Amino acid sequence: MTNKYLIYQDEIIELFDNGTNYIEISRFLIDKYNLEVSVDYLRKQVKDIVHYVVADKEIVQYNVRLAKQKQKLQDLNRISNKSFREDSRLENALVEYNKELIKLLKKESIDVKLKRQKHD
């Protein structure tokens, strides 16, 4: 924003936050700094400055809110992914353990032949 009255921005915002309207702010600045402009012209400039600053604050607040939402979702995804990885590791370990157990049983088991008996 280019506005030659931006040098008074802090003072304008302070007056505005205290409930002073645009015309009163304009008159105050004209009296205090002996500005050679009309009250109506300066009122429009003051209004532009206030809108610019307020809009900028709203954008910053919105960006902060979005950043917080993004961080929350990242944290939730991180927790979910961690849980999934832990479950997958456990399942993979059990599958490998069972494979090795089956190999060992096949290798070490003795051949057992069962006799069939007839029941009357």
QUIJO-V568245 format. One record per pair of residues at least 12 apart in sequence whose C-alpha atoms are under 10 Angstrom apart, sorted by the first residue. I is the first residue (numbers start at 1). J is the second residue. If there is no record, write none. Layout:
I:J
I:J
This chain:
1:48
1:49
1:52
2:49
3:45
3:46
3:48
3:49
4:45
5:29
5:42
5:45
5:46
5:49
6:45
6:46
6:48
6:49
6:50
8:29
8:33
8:46
8:49
9:46
9:49
9:50
9:53
10:49
10:50
10:53
11:25
11:29
12:25
12:26
12:28
12:29
12:46
12:47
12:49
12:50
13:25
13:46
13:49
13:50
13:51
13:53
13:54
15:28
16:46
16:47
16:50
17:50
21:43
21:46
21:47
22:39
22:40
22:42
22:43
22:44
22:45
22:46
22:47
22:50
23:39
23:40
23:41
23:42
23:43
23:44
23:46
23:47
24:39
24:43
25:39
25:42
25:43
25:46
25:47
26:38
26:39
26:40
26:41
26:42
26:43
26:44
26:45
26:46
26:47
27:39
27:40
27:42
27:43
29:42
29:46
30:42
